[in-house]
């Protein structure tokens, strides 16, 4: 089983050209499955010894560990992809995951911030310092493009076309898309590039956003940048860089943008993924309705 899992991971890396994050996720899930198989036997069985009952037992074990339905669904999706590959490559005749239902995921509305709070966050970095200019450019780019944090940290200087106000993003599945940038983001990026190019640390790296040692900024570093801005802006509650992506989509929808355009900007493969924002926008619609419709407002008591 472990040999087959390693061959599958090689396939993901070489043939599918999966992102490092995707490869880590698959490796972690398959390692967990192999460790569970080993608990009740002297060793991990061969793939052809795993049947539907085995997989169901593993899913039951995940439930006993009190994992979320979303996490359990991800584990099952990993096994489905793995066993389908084994069948396609001729290692197995029967896929043991066929017919197994994925847990019904709980519907969670995306967390987003009001426009004024986003503005306070974007203006929080100290632009008198080079890294403050970088932080402002990082936050402006996140909100202006709606990009994922992995897409942001993967940006190189050549991915920017500031004259036209465009940025090239590499999304999930290595899918490339071109996204516009607003004037505020372009201005912040120009200021950052002005000091970046003067830093000797930048000479050895094509990365757009650098840390103080001259290396590419990481996902964790972006989270620290956002957390610092939240603290300076005195905004309570926690929000991740992905929250700026949610805010980007929600604010566009509230302003009248259509779902198809937002889908293209976010890089969603399915419109159903983008439609989650209609639930968030409904709150805005209802507030507007209650405030504006003459028959919806409550009468003041005399």
N, C-alpha and C positions, 0 to 999 in steps of 0.2 A: 504493500500500500504506500509506504513512504517513497519507494523508488518511483512508483507511478505518479505520486504527487509532485515529486521533483521534476519529472519529465513534463508534467502539465504546466508547472511554473516556468520552465524553460520555453514552452510553447507560448505562454502569455507574454514573455519578455521578447522573444525573437520574432515570432510570427505575428502576434497581435500587437506588438509594440505598446503594451499596456503601460500606464504610468507607474512610477515607483510606489505611489500610494495604493493603487489597485493591486499591485503585486504583493505588497505587505499585507493587505487585507485578506487576500486569498491564502497566503502562506499561514497567517495566524489562524484562520478558520480551519484549514486542513490539518494543521498541527494539533488543534484542539480536538478535532474528530479522531485523529490517530491516537492521541493520549487517552481518550475515552474508550476506544476499542481495546486498548492494551490493559485497561483496569480489570476486565473480567476474563483475561486469557494470558497465556504465557508469552504472547507476542502479538504484534499487529497482524491481523489476517490479510490474505491476498484480496484484491478487489472483487474477484469472482465469488468470494465467500460472504460478501456483504449483500444482504437482501433487503426488501422493503421493511421487514420487521426490525432489522438492525437499525435502519435509519429512523424509524418511528421511535425506537428505544432511545436513540440519541436526542431526538427532539423533546421527548419526555424529560430527559435529564436536563436539558436546557431550561425547560419550564420550572423544574425543581430548583434550579439555581436562581430563579426569580429574575431572569433576564427580561428585558422589554420585548414586546411582540415585534418591534422593528428589528431588534438584534437577532431574534430567532429566525425571522424571515430572511435576514441577510445570510445567516449560516446555511439555511436550506437552499438559498439561491446559489451559494458557493458550491454546495454538493451537487446540485442539478447541473451546473456548468461543467464540473469535474467529471461526473459520470457520463454525461452526454459526449464529452470529448473521448472518454475511454471506449464507448460504443462506436463512435465514428472512426476511431483509430484501429478498431478491431480487437481491443484488449478484452472487451466484454460483449456478450450477446444481449443482455437485458439490463436496462437502466433501473436500478432499485428505487429511484426517486419518482418514477412515473406514477401519477395518480395521487401523490401526496399533496394535500392542500396547505398553502402557506397561511400562517396566522393572520387573521384580519387586523390590519394595523389601525391603531388609534389615530383619529384625525386631529392633528395638531396645527393650529394656526401659526404662521410665521411671526416671529417677534420683530417688531419694527418700532422706529422712533418717530415722533412728530418732526415736522420740517424745522421748527425753531431749535429743537435739541440737536438735530444733525448739524445745523449751522454753527451752534456753539462748539460742538466737537471739532469741526473742521478748522475753526479759528483758534483752537486752544494751543497748538504748538508754538514755541518761542522761535520766531523767524529771525531773531538776531544771531542765532547759532546755525552752523551748517546742517547739523542733524535735525534741528528744528525745521529747517526748510525741507529736508527730506521727509520728515514726519507729516508735514502739511501736504506735500505732494502725494504721499502714500494714501492718506485719508481722502484727499480730493479725488484721486484716481479710483479708489474703491467705490465711492459714492457716484461719481460721474459715469462710470462704465458699468456698474453692477457686476463686476467680475468676482470670481471666487478668489479666495486668498492664495490658493496654489497658482492660479493664473497670474496674479499680481507678482508673486515672488519669482515666477518664471520669465518675466519680461526682460528683454534685452533692449539696449538703447535703439537698436535698429528697428524695433517693433513700433516705434513712435513716428508719426508723421504730423508734427505739430502745426505745420503750415495749413494743412487741410483739416486738422483737428481730429485725427483718427489714431486708433491703437489696434494692433493685431494681437488677439488673444488665442492661446492654445488651450482648448477646453478638454472635457472628458472624451476619451477615445481618440485623442490627438486630432480632434476636429477644430479647425481654424475658423475664426470669425473676425470680422472687422467691426469695431464699435466706435461711435463718435464720442468726442470729449468736449465738454462745455468750456466756456471761456475761463472760468475760475480754475478748473483743473489744468488747462493749458498754461495759464499764468504761473501756477504753482510749480508745474513741471519745468518751465523755463528757468525759474529761479533756482530750482534744485540742480538742474543740469549746468547752470552757470558756476556753481561751487563744486559740483561733482567732477567736472572736467579739470578743475584746478587742483584737485587732490591727487597726489602721486599714487595713493592707494588704488585709484580707479584704473590705472594703466593696465593691470593684469586681468581685469574682469570685464566681460561685455554686459554684465548685469545692470539693469537700470537703477535698482535700489540696492545700496551697499550698506553694510554695517560699519562700525568704527574701525574694524580691522581691514576693511577693503573686500570682504567676502560678500557673497550674495545674501540678501536679507532672507530670513527664514519665516515660516508660518508663525512660530513662537514669538519671534521678534515683532511681527506685525500685531500680534495680540497685545504685546507689551506697549506698543505705540498707542493702540486704541485705549487700553486701560489707563494710561497716563493722561490721555486727552479727556477721558470721562471724568477723572479725578479733578483735573484743572477746570473743567466746565461745570463742576459740582452737579453732575447728573447722577441721580441715585439709580440703583439696579445694575444688573450685569447685562452686557450685550457683547456678542462676538463679532469679528469682522464680517461674518455671514449676515449679521443683523443689518449692516449697511447695505448689503445686496438686497435683503428683504425690503428695507426702507426705500431703496431706489425703485424697485418694482411697484410697491404700493403707492408711492408718490406719483409715479407716472400714470398709474391706473386712475387714481383720484383726479388727476388733471385732464383725463379724457383720452389717454393713449389706448389703442386697441390691443387686445390680447396677442394677436399674431405678431405685432411689432415688438411687444415685450418679450415674447417667446424667442424671437430672433436675437434680441439684445442679450438675453440671459444665456442663450445657447442651450435651451431645453430641447431634447429630442422629441418630446411629446407635448402637445398643447395641454393635456390633462395635468401635467406638472405645473404649468403656468396658471391654470384655473384656480389653484389654491388661493391666489391673491384676490379673487373675486369675493371670497368670504370676508377677507380683511376690509376690502373696499366697501362692502355692504354696510359696515359700521359707520363709515363716513357718509354714505348715502342717507342712512337713517337719521343721523344727526342733522344733516342739511335739510331733510324733509321736515323733521319736527320743528326746526327753527324757522323755516320759510313758509310752510303751508298754513294758511289761515285756519283750517279745520283740524290741524294737528297740535297746535299750541294749547297748552293748558291755560284756562282763564284764571286770572288772579282772584283770590277770594277777597270779598269786600270787607 
